[in-house]
Amino acid sequence: MKHIIAFAFLLVTSISFGQTDAKIRAAKLYEKGKYKKALRIYDSLLNANSNDTDSYYGRGLVKLGMSDFDGAIKDFKKELKMSPNDADAFLNKGIAEYKNADNRSALDDINHSIGLRPDFSDAFNYKGNVELAQGDTLKAMDDYTRSVQLDSTNMDGFFNRAYLEIERSKYDDAFNDLTVVISLDTKDAPAFFYRGLTLDEMKKYLDAANDYNKAIQADLNYAEAYLNRGLDKYQLGFYDVGSADFTEVIKRDSDNAVAYYCRALCKDKLKDFKGAVDDYTTAMRYQENYTEAFYGRGNSYLSLGDKEKACNDFYTAYGFGYAPAKTNIDNYCKPAKKDKKGGGWKMN
């Protein structure tokens, strides 16, 4: 009988160690973003033990990562029935509800999380996100500030506060917060990008271009960073390299009307008027009623000596409400009439 008891003890111990190992493997898979593999392990663990709180919590995180917000909420609820004082579970349930556009429930759960753990920096950060979604920017700012006061390394708190500061035109404050984020992670591409935005607003175009360059070094496919770096180069008079940046945007986002328009501006400056016409035309294809593109193409046609096409574009731009076109109409165009077929304006 003693041998049987000992065997039973060894069997239970073996199962316990096996479950622990499986949980570790599932957690590592989750951290690597391999959600489907992690999900299979958690499903297996819960089939073996339906009261495994750790696995409900872990599976909830996986489902949250997979954007299965309803499934995540259900798992966190099951975990909380067995562990009602788990601040992390309340926070993550709140995050799932926030992602599911249920801001009221999200705020309730995040507040509950803070009630259980008053120094929970991440909870204050996400509370700020919910309040921002509700349009309450003052409370959001207060909670982002509380988040970074509680944890001076909370990058999300600093980043979110900086985003709100940019929205409120507090560019110096945003610059400082983003600099903190960058000091904590020197390869944070969005932090460099948004700090570049603040520098642009302060008209420090060279410094902004340097930040966009660092964003691109951290993420070679960051199309918005190429676009903004190109705009800064244009502002600085470097039209050839600016044009190259807009080409990089187009490689990554082939229907980006703004990139074609900006590249056309550079080609105009470089006196490649035919190339500019092509890019303005493509920009119009991807953005309906692109008034600036009509005006720009009109100028390119004018430089090519095609006054009729130029004036047709100026009249079209002016017809769409682009006031600067009126000056060119007065200077270069005879009275015109609208094409009855809807094709813009024609010279008389």
C-alpha positions as CSV (number, residue, x, y, z in Angstrom):
1,M,0.0,0.0,0.0
2,K,2.9,2.4,0.8
3,H,4.3,1.7,-2.7
4,I,0.9,2.6,-4.3
5,I,0.7,5.9,-2.3
6,A,4.3,6.7,-3.2
7,F,3.5,6.0,-6.9
8,A,0.4,8.2,-6.7
9,F,2.5,11.0,-5.2
10,L,5.1,10.8,-7.9
11,L,2.3,10.8,-10.6
12,V,0.7,14.0,-9.1
13,T,4.1,15.6,-8.9
14,S,4.9,14.7,-12.5
15,I,1.6,16.2,-13.7
16,S,2.3,19.4,-11.7
17,F,5.7,19.8,-13.2
18,G,4.3,19.1,-16.7
19,Q,1.6,21.7,-16.3
20,T,4.2,24.3,-15.1
21,D,6.4,23.6,-18.0
22,A,3.4,23.9,-20.4
23,K,2.5,27.3,-18.9
24,I,6.1,28.5,-19.3
25,R,6.1,27.4,-22.9
26,A,2.7,29.1,-23.5
27,A,3.8,32.3,-21.9
28,K,7.0,32.4,-24.1
29,L,5.0,31.8,-27.2
30,Y,2.6,34.6,-26.2
31,E,5.6,37.0,-25.7
32,K,6.8,36.1,-29.2
33,G,3.4,36.8,-30.7
34,K,2.8,33.1,-31.6
35,Y,-0.7,33.3,-30.3
36,K,-2.2,30.2,-32.0
37,K,0.4,27.9,-30.6
38,A,0.0,29.4,-27.1
39,L,-3.8,29.1,-27.4
40,R,-3.6,25.4,-28.1
41,I,-1.5,24.9,-24.9
42,Y,-3.9,26.9,-22.7
43,D,-6.9,25.0,-24.2
44,S,-5.2,21.7,-23.3
45,L,-4.4,22.8,-19.8
46,L,-8.0,24.0,-19.2
47,N,-9.4,20.8,-20.6
48,A,-7.3,19.0,-18.0
49,N,-8.2,21.4,-15.2
50,S,-11.2,23.8,-15.6
51,N,-10.2,25.6,-12.3
52,D,-6.8,26.6,-13.5
53,T,-6.8,30.4,-12.9
54,D,-3.4,30.9,-14.4
55,S,-4.4,29.4,-17.7
56,Y,-7.6,31.4,-17.9
57,Y,-5.6,34.6,-17.3
58,G,-2.9,33.5,-19.9
59,R,-5.5,32.5,-22.4
60,G,-7.3,35.8,-21.9
61,L,-4.0,37.6,-22.8
62,V,-3.6,35.5,-25.9
63,K,-7.2,36.2,-27.1
64,L,-6.6,39.9,-26.4
65,G,-3.5,39.7,-28.6
66,M,-5.6,38.0,-31.3
67,S,-8.2,40.7,-31.1
68,D,-10.8,38.2,-29.8
69,F,-12.0,40.7,-27.3
70,D,-15.2,38.8,-26.3
71,G,-13.3,35.7,-25.7
72,A,-10.7,37.5,-23.7
73,I,-13.4,39.1,-21.5
74,K,-15.0,35.7,-20.9
75,D,-11.6,34.2,-19.7
76,F,-10.8,37.1,-17.5
77,K,-14.3,36.9,-15.9
78,K,-13.7,33.2,-15.2
79,E,-10.3,34.0,-13.6
80,L,-11.8,36.8,-11.5
81,K,-14.5,34.5,-10.1
82,M,-11.8,32.4,-8.6
83,S,-9.3,35.3,-7.9
84,P,-11.5,38.4,-7.2
85,N,-8.6,40.5,-6.0
86,D,-6.5,40.2,-9.1
87,A,-5.7,43.8,-10.2
88,D,-4.0,42.6,-13.4
89,A,-7.0,40.6,-14.5
90,F,-9.3,43.6,-13.9
91,L,-7.0,45.8,-15.9
92,N,-6.8,43.4,-18.8
93,K,-10.5,42.9,-18.8
94,G,-10.9,46.6,-19.0
95,I,-8.4,46.8,-21.9
96,A,-10.5,44.2,-23.8
97,E,-13.6,46.1,-23.1
98,Y,-12.0,49.3,-24.3
99,K,-10.9,47.6,-27.5
100,N,-14.4,46.3,-27.8
101,A,-15.7,49.9,-27.6
102,D,-17.4,49.3,-24.3
103,N,-15.8,52.3,-22.5
104,R,-18.2,52.4,-19.6
105,S,-17.4,48.8,-18.5
106,A,-13.7,49.4,-19.3
107,L,-13.6,52.4,-16.9
108,D,-15.4,50.5,-14.2
109,D,-12.9,47.6,-14.4
110,I,-9.8,49.8,-14.6
111,N,-11.0,51.8,-11.6
112,H,-11.5,48.6,-9.7
113,S,-8.0,47.6,-10.6
114,I,-6.7,50.9,-9.2
115,G,-8.8,50.4,-6.1
116,L,-7.0,47.1,-5.5
117,R,-3.6,48.6,-6.4
118,P,-3.5,52.4,-6.0
119,D,0.1,52.7,-7.3
120,F,-0.7,50.8,-10.6
121,S,0.9,52.9,-13.2
122,D,-0.3,50.9,-16.2
123,A,-3.9,51.2,-15.0
124,F,-3.7,55.0,-14.9
125,N,-2.2,55.0,-18.4
126,Y,-5.1,52.9,-19.8
127,K,-7.6,54.9,-17.8
128,G,-6.3,57.9,-19.7
129,N,-6.8,56.1,-23.0
130,V,-10.5,55.4,-22.1
131,E,-11.1,58.9,-21.0
132,L,-9.5,60.2,-24.2
133,A,-11.8,58.0,-26.2
134,Q,-14.7,59.6,-24.3
135,G,-13.4,63.0,-25.2
136,D,-12.4,64.0,-21.7
137,T,-8.9,65.3,-22.5
138,L,-8.4,67.0,-19.1
139,K,-8.9,63.7,-17.1
140,A,-6.8,61.8,-19.6
141,M,-3.9,64.3,-19.2
142,D,-4.2,64.0,-15.4
143,D,-4.1,60.2,-15.6
144,Y,-1.2,60.0,-18.0
145,T,0.7,62.4,-15.6
146,R,-0.2,60.2,-12.6
147,S,1.0,57.2,-14.6
148,V,4.5,58.6,-15.1
149,Q,4.6,60.0,-11.6
150,L,4.1,56.4,-10.3
151,D,6.6,54.9,-12.7
152,S,9.2,57.1,-14.4
153,T,10.0,54.3,-16.8
154,N,6.4,53.9,-18.1
155,M,7.1,54.7,-21.8
156,D,3.4,54.3,-22.8
157,G,2.4,56.9,-20.2
158,F,5.0,59.4,-21.5
159,F,4.2,58.7,-25.2
160,N,0.4,59.0,-24.7
161,R,0.8,62.3,-22.7
162,A,3.1,63.6,-25.5
163,Y,0.4,62.7,-28.1
164,L,-2.2,64.7,-26.2
165,E,0.3,67.6,-25.8
166,I,0.8,67.7,-29.6
167,E,-3.0,67.8,-30.0
168,R,-3.1,70.7,-27.6
169,S,-0.2,72.5,-29.4
170,K,2.1,72.1,-26.4
171,Y,5.1,71.2,-28.6
172,D,7.9,71.9,-26.0
173,D,6.2,69.6,-23.5
174,A,5.6,66.9,-26.1
175,F,9.3,67.1,-27.2
176,N,10.4,66.6,-23.6
177,D,8.1,63.6,-23.0
178,L,9.2,61.9,-26.2
179,T,12.8,62.5,-25.4
180,V,12.2,60.5,-22.2
181,V,10.7,57.7,-24.2
182,I,13.7,57.7,-26.5
183,S,16.1,57.7,-23.6
184,L,14.3,54.5,-22.4
185,D,14.3,52.9,-25.9
186,T,16.7,54.3,-28.5
187,K,14.9,52.2,-31.2
188,D,11.4,53.4,-30.7
189,A,10.4,54.5,-34.2
190,P,7.1,56.1,-33.3
191,A,8.7,58.2,-30.6
192,F,11.3,59.6,-33.1
193,F,8.5,60.2,-35.6
194,Y,6.3,62.1,-33.2
195,R,9.2,64.1,-31.9
196,G,9.9,65.0,-35.5
197,L,6.4,66.3,-35.7
198,T,7.0,68.6,-32.7
199,L,10.2,69.9,-34.3
200,D,8.3,70.6,-37.6
201,E,5.8,72.6,-35.7
202,M,8.7,74.6,-34.2
203,K,10.0,75.0,-37.8
204,K,13.2,73.2,-36.9
205,Y,13.2,71.2,-40.2
206,L,16.8,69.9,-40.1
207,D,16.3,68.5,-36.6
208,A,13.0,67.1,-37.6
209,A,14.5,65.4,-40.6
210,N,17.2,63.8,-38.3
211,D,14.4,62.4,-36.1
212,Y,12.5,61.0,-39.1
213,N,15.8,59.5,-40.2
214,K,16.2,57.7,-36.9
215,A,12.6,56.5,-37.1
216,I,13.4,55.0,-40.5
217,Q,16.6,53.4,-39.2
218,A,14.4,51.7,-36.6
219,D,11.7,50.7,-39.1
220,L,12.7,50.7,-42.7
221,N,9.0,50.5,-43.8
222,Y,7.8,53.6,-41.9
223,A,6.1,55.3,-44.9
224,E,5.0,58.3,-42.9
225,A,8.5,59.0,-41.7
226,Y,9.8,59.0,-45.4
227,L,6.9,61.3,-46.3
228,N,7.7,63.8,-43.5
229,R,11.4,63.6,-44.1
230,G,10.8,64.4,-47.7
231,L,8.7,67.4,-46.8
232,D,11.5,68.7,-44.5
233,K,14.0,68.3,-47.3
234,Y,11.7,70.2,-49.6
235,Q,11.4,73.0,-47.0
236,L,15.2,73.1,-46.8
237,G,15.6,73.3,-50.6
238,F,17.0,69.7,-51.1
239,Y,14.5,68.8,-53.9
240,D,16.4,65.8,-55.4
241,V,16.7,63.9,-52.1
242,G,13.2,65.0,-51.1
243,S,11.9,63.5,-54.3
244,A,13.8,60.3,-53.5
245,D,12.0,60.1,-50.1
246,F,8.6,60.5,-51.8
247,T,9.6,57.6,-54.1
248,E,10.3,55.5,-51.1
249,V,6.7,56.2,-49.8
250,I,5.2,55.2,-53.1
251,K,7.2,51.9,-53.1
252,R,5.5,51.1,-49.8
253,D,2.1,52.7,-50.5
254,S,1.5,52.9,-54.2
255,D,-1.8,54.8,-54.0
256,N,-0.6,57.5,-51.7
257,A,-1.9,60.6,-53.4
258,V,0.1,63.0,-51.2
259,A,3.4,61.3,-52.0
260,Y,2.8,61.8,-55.7
261,Y,1.8,65.4,-55.2
262,C,4.8,66.2,-53.1
263,R,7.1,64.4,-55.6
264,A,5.6,66.6,-58.3
265,L,6.4,69.7,-56.3
266,C,10.0,68.6,-56.2
267,K,10.1,67.8,-59.9
268,D,8.7,71.3,-60.6
269,K,11.6,72.8,-58.6
270,L,14.0,70.6,-60.6
271,K,12.4,71.8,-63.8
272,D,11.2,68.3,-64.7
273,F,7.8,69.6,-65.8
274,K,6.7,66.5,-67.7
275,G,7.5,64.3,-64.7
276,A,5.6,66.7,-62.5
277,V,2.6,66.6,-64.8
278,D,2.6,62.8,-64.6
279,D,2.8,62.8,-60.8
280,Y,0.1,65.4,-60.4
281,T,-2.1,63.4,-62.7
282,T,-1.5,60.2,-60.6
283,A,-2.3,62.1,-57.4
284,M,-5.7,63.1,-58.8
285,R,-6.4,59.5,-59.7
286,Y,-6.0,58.5,-56.1
287,Q,-7.6,61.5,-54.5
288,E,-10.8,62.9,-55.9
289,N,-11.1,66.7,-56.4
290,Y,-7.4,67.2,-55.4
291,T,-7.5,70.9,-55.9
292,E,-3.9,71.6,-55.1
293,A,-2.9,69.0,-57.7
294,F,-4.9,70.7,-60.4
295,Y,-3.3,74.0,-59.5
296,G,0.2,72.5,-59.5
297,R,-0.3,70.7,-62.8
298,G,-1.6,73.9,-64.2
299,N,1.7,75.6,-63.3
300,S,3.6,72.7,-64.8
301,Y,1.7,72.9,-68.1
302,L,2.3,76.7,-68.1
303,S,6.1,76.0,-67.8
304,L,5.8,73.6,-70.7
305,G,4.1,76.3,-72.8
306,D,0.7,74.6,-72.9
307,K,-1.5,77.5,-71.8
308,E,-4.7,75.9,-72.7
309,K,-4.2,72.9,-70.5
310,A,-2.8,75.1,-67.8
311,C,-5.8,77.4,-67.8
312,N,-8.2,74.4,-67.8
313,D,-6.5,73.2,-64.6
314,F,-6.6,76.6,-63.0
315,Y,-10.3,77.0,-63.7
316,T,-11.0,73.5,-62.4
317,A,-9.0,74.2,-59.2
318,Y,-10.8,77.5,-58.8
319,G,-14.2,75.8,-59.4
320,F,-13.4,73.5,-56.5
321,G,-12.8,76.5,-54.3
322,Y,-9.0,76.9,-54.5
323,A,-8.7,80.7,-54.2
324,P,-5.0,81.0,-55.2
325,A,-5.9,79.8,-58.7
326,K,-7.7,83.1,-59.4
327,T,-4.5,85.0,-59.6
328,N,-3.2,82.7,-62.4
329,I,-6.5,82.9,-64.2
330,D,-6.3,86.7,-64.2
331,N,-2.7,86.7,-65.3
332,Y,-2.7,84.0,-67.9
333,C,-6.1,82.9,-69.0
334,K,-8.8,84.3,-71.3
335,P,-12.4,84.1,-70.2
336,A,-13.5,80.5,-70.1
337,K,-16.7,78.5,-70.0
338,K,-17.5,75.3,-68.3
339,D,-17.4,72.1,-70.4
340,K,-20.9,70.9,-70.8
341,K,-19.7,67.3,-70.7
342,G,-18.4,67.8,-67.2
343,G,-14.7,67.7,-68.2
344,G,-13.6,70.8,-66.4
345,W,-13.1,74.2,-68.1
346,K,-12.3,75.0,-71.7
347,M,-10.7,78.1,-73.3
348,N,-12.9,80.3,-75.4
